[in-house]
């Protein structure tokens, strides 16, 4: 997903109170774009195809150094994914 699209989606996600406004794929993309930007090495085919692993540094998601703001964003996205019944 291009960085501009991710940035626009982040603004929309932050502004919308309704979880059902966003399809699961968009929520997945926004959550994983945050991890990609922080250097996560994707393991799933879907993640690798969408984001690649060029320049990745962290194999364990628990080791990815997210800011407090990014952690809050990821937690909010995960909450929305649960509310939408998105697959894990």
Phi and psi in degrees as a GROMACS rama.xvg file:
@    title "Ramachandran Plot"
@    xaxis  label "Phi"
@    yaxis  label "Psi"
@TYPE xy
-60.6346  147.319  UNK-2
-57.5291  -38.3965  UNK-3
-62.5944  -43.3384  UNK-4
-64.7697  -39.378  UNK-5
-63.7149  -43.2902  UNK-6
-63.3914  -42.3632  UNK-7
-64.8283  -43.3639  UNK-8
-63.3822  -37.7395  UNK-9
-61.6262  -40.8509  UNK-10
-65.2073  -41.5159  UNK-11
-65.9224  -43.8746  UNK-12
-60.4041  -42.6104  UNK-13
-66.5915  -30.3177  UNK-14
-87.5319  -18.6487  UNK-15
-96.3853  129.517  UNK-16
-84.803  -17.1667  UNK-17
-98.7575  120.128  UNK-18
-63.7465  -35.2227  UNK-19
-68.1244  -9.77013  UNK-20
-70.6712  -14.5556  UNK-21
-123.026  123.352  UNK-22
-63.3671  155.284  UNK-23
-55.9605  -39.1603  UNK-24
-62.4881  -38.5316  UNK-25
-68.6316  -41.3199  UNK-26
-63.3227  -44.288  UNK-27
-57.9657  -45.8745  UNK-28
-62.8807  -43.3117  UNK-29
-66.2681  -43.7848  UNK-30
-61.8074  -46.7275  UNK-31
-75.3782  -25.0499  UNK-32
-63.7054  -35.2179  UNK-33
-63.6803  -44.1119  UNK-34
-67.7581  -38.8189  UNK-35
-60.6818  -46.6805  UNK-36
-60.9702  -26.1536  UNK-37
-92.188  -0.998431  UNK-38
100.649  16.9309  UNK-39
-71.1522  140.18  UNK-40
-96.0254  111.966  UNK-41
-71.4797  145.793  UNK-42
-108.314  -29.9872  UNK-43
-82.2094  152.844  UNK-44
-59.9138  -40.1125  UNK-45
-60.935  -46.6214  UNK-46
-64.4173  -42.8792  UNK-47
-65.9578  -42.226  UNK-48
-65.1535  -39.2145  UNK-49
-76.8089  -37.8259  UNK-50
-122.25  -19.7211  UNK-51
69.2856  174.749  UNK-52
-123.22  13.1153  UNK-53
-61.2693  128.583  UNK-54
76.1238  6.50624  UNK-55
-70.8596  154.805  UNK-56
-131.244  -19.433  UNK-57
-123.286  117.859  UNK-58
-81.789  -28.2246  UNK-59
-102.992  123.408  UNK-60
-60.2593  -27.221  UNK-61
-68.4656  -20.4283  UNK-62
-89.5766  -8.21127  UNK-63
-69.0453  123.113  UNK-64
-81.0462  92.231  UNK-65
-96.2996  143.641  UNK-66
-70.2491  166.249  UNK-67
-59.2286  -38.2699  UNK-68
-64.3026  -44.3925  UNK-69
-67.2059  -38.2858  UNK-70
-61.9012  -41.3343  UNK-71
-65.415  -39.7993  UNK-72
-63.6661  -45.1755  UNK-73
-62.4023  -42.918  UNK-74
-61.9519  -41.0079  UNK-75
-64.9595  -43.0919  UNK-76
-63.1879  -43.288  UNK-77
-62.2603  -37.9481  UNK-78
-62.2129  -44.801  UNK-79
-63.934  -38.7141  UNK-80
-61.9501  -43.1618  UNK-81
-62.8856  -45.092  UNK-82
-60.3687  -33.3757  UNK-83
-85.1863  -6.33885  UNK-84
69.4208  30.4828  UNK-85
-67.0506  144.363  UNK-86
-66.0283  150.972  UNK-87
